[in-house]
């Protein structure tokens, strides 16, 4: 997983990788890793509203 992330970020400042992430549905593991690294907030907070 770590390899995938670094590969996307090496060239650009992160805008490209972010766009790619939006299009592709993340696996639970990837989302958990993002939350751990502080990129996004966990979805659990808003799930009650569904």
Wavefront OBJ file of the C-alpha trace (Angstrom):
o trace
v 0.000 0.000 0.000
v 2.753 2.416 0.915
v 4.345 1.897 -2.487
v 1.115 2.812 -4.265
v 0.783 6.082 -2.373
v 4.373 7.197 -2.906
v 4.149 6.364 -6.607
v 1.232 8.740 -7.041
v 2.765 11.559 -5.025
v 6.355 11.517 -6.313
v 5.825 13.822 -9.292
v 2.922 16.120 -8.446
v 2.282 18.166 -5.324
v -0.644 15.914 -4.516
v -3.400 17.408 -6.660
v -3.196 14.645 -9.247
v -3.180 11.856 -6.704
v -6.140 13.448 -4.943
v -8.178 13.535 -8.145
v -7.332 9.897 -8.819
v -8.405 8.972 -5.315
v -11.761 10.660 -5.758
v -12.561 8.655 -8.877
v -11.502 5.298 -7.466
v -13.442 3.746 -4.608
v -11.076 3.130 -1.703
v -10.775 -0.168 0.052
v -11.396 -0.175 3.764
v -7.682 -0.683 4.453
v -6.714 2.306 2.330
v -9.309 4.506 4.004
v -8.094 3.410 7.428
v -4.520 4.243 6.445
v -5.598 7.696 5.248
v -7.417 8.348 8.497
v -4.356 7.248 10.453
v -2.109 9.599 8.470
v -4.578 12.404 9.140
v -5.655 12.984 5.543
v -9.413 12.711 6.075
v -11.838 12.289 8.921
v -13.337 8.873 9.559
v -16.694 8.377 7.868
v -18.157 6.770 10.973
v -19.028 10.205 12.399
v -21.525 10.983 9.659
v -22.880 7.499 9.079
v -25.651 7.924 11.632
v -27.384 10.426 9.355
v -27.915 7.937 6.553
l 1 2 3 4 5 6 7 8 9 10 11 12 13 14 15 16 17 18 19 20 21 22 23 24 25 26 27 28 29 30 31 32 33 34 35 36 37 38 39 40 41 42 43 44 45 46 47 48 49 50
